[in-house]
């Protein structure tokens, strides 16, 4: 079975669980780009450990550090979840809830 391509807007919200290495990368990104005149703001983390970013922002911060065979992952399980723009929760879960409401 062939899976159709996924189309996603770069302004879509995504969430990840940052590792210690990922938090260090976030800090280093800040130092390289914003250290003059700005206070560092740690990524907000919810009670389950997820931090939310726009997809373009996540790619800008962590993209340069990705390569095949990398050992120090910035995200737990190297996993990112795409959030539903209306429900602010993982897209698959929000789609299922919407389908159940329509039934």
C-alpha positions as CSV (number, residue, x, y, z in Angstrom):
1,X,0.0,0.0,0.0
2,X,1.4,3.4,-1.0
3,X,0.9,6.3,1.5
4,X,0.0,9.6,-0.2
5,X,2.3,12.5,0.4
6,X,1.7,14.7,3.4
7,X,1.3,18.4,2.8
8,X,1.9,20.7,5.8
9,X,2.2,24.4,6.1
10,X,5.5,25.6,7.7
11,X,3.5,27.8,10.1
12,X,1.8,24.7,11.6
13,X,2.5,24.1,15.3
14,X,4.4,21.0,16.3
15,X,5.6,19.6,19.6
16,X,8.6,17.7,20.8
17,X,10.0,16.4,24.0
18,X,13.5,18.1,24.3
19,X,16.4,16.0,25.6
20,X,19.1,17.7,27.7
21,X,21.1,17.9,24.5
22,X,18.1,19.6,22.8
23,X,17.8,22.2,25.6
24,X,21.6,22.9,25.2
25,X,21.2,23.3,21.5
26,X,18.3,25.8,22.1
27,X,20.5,27.8,24.4
28,X,23.4,27.8,21.9
29,X,21.1,28.9,19.2
30,X,20.0,31.9,21.4
31,X,23.6,32.8,22.1
32,X,24.5,32.8,18.4
33,X,21.5,34.8,17.3
34,X,19.9,36.9,20.0
35,X,22.2,37.4,23.0
36,X,22.5,41.2,22.6
37,X,19.5,43.0,24.1
38,X,17.3,40.0,24.6
39,X,16.7,37.9,27.7
40,X,16.8,34.1,27.2
41,X,13.4,32.4,27.4
42,X,13.4,28.7,27.9
43,X,11.0,26.7,25.8
44,X,7.7,26.3,27.6
45,X,7.1,22.7,28.6
46,X,3.7,21.2,29.6
47,X,3.1,18.7,32.3
48,X,3.9,15.8,30.0
49,X,7.2,17.3,28.9
50,X,6.2,18.6,25.5
51,X,7.5,21.9,24.1
52,X,5.6,23.6,21.2
53,X,7.1,25.4,18.3
54,X,6.1,26.5,14.8
55,X,7.6,24.0,12.3
56,X,9.8,26.7,10.6
57,X,11.1,27.7,14.1
58,X,11.9,24.1,15.0
59,X,13.8,23.6,11.7
60,X,15.7,26.9,12.1
61,X,16.9,26.0,15.6
62,X,17.6,22.3,15.3
63,X,17.9,21.6,11.5
64,X,21.6,22.3,11.2
65,X,22.4,19.7,13.9
66,X,20.6,16.8,12.1
67,X,22.7,14.2,10.2
68,X,22.5,10.5,9.4
69,X,23.7,8.4,12.3
70,X,23.5,11.2,14.9
71,X,23.9,10.0,18.5
72,X,22.9,13.1,20.5
73,X,19.3,13.5,19.7
74,X,17.6,16.9,20.5
75,X,14.1,15.2,20.9
76,X,13.1,12.1,22.8
77,X,12.8,9.1,20.4
78,X,13.7,11.6,17.6
79,X,9.9,12.3,17.4
80,X,7.8,15.3,16.5
81,X,4.0,15.6,16.6
82,X,2.1,17.8,14.3
83,X,-0.6,19.7,16.2
84,X,-4.1,20.4,15.0
85,X,-4.4,24.1,14.5
86,X,-7.8,24.2,16.2
87,X,-7.5,21.8,19.0
88,X,-3.7,22.3,19.9
89,X,-3.3,18.6,20.3
90,X,-1.7,15.9,18.1
91,X,-3.4,15.9,14.7
92,X,-4.4,12.2,14.7
93,X,-6.1,12.5,18.1
94,X,-7.9,15.7,17.1
95,X,-9.1,14.1,13.8
96,X,-10.5,11.1,15.7
97,X,-12.3,13.4,18.2
98,X,-13.8,15.4,15.3
99,X,-15.0,12.2,13.6
100,X,-16.6,10.9,16.8
101,X,-18.5,14.2,17.2
102,X,-19.8,14.1,13.7
103,X,-21.1,10.5,14.1
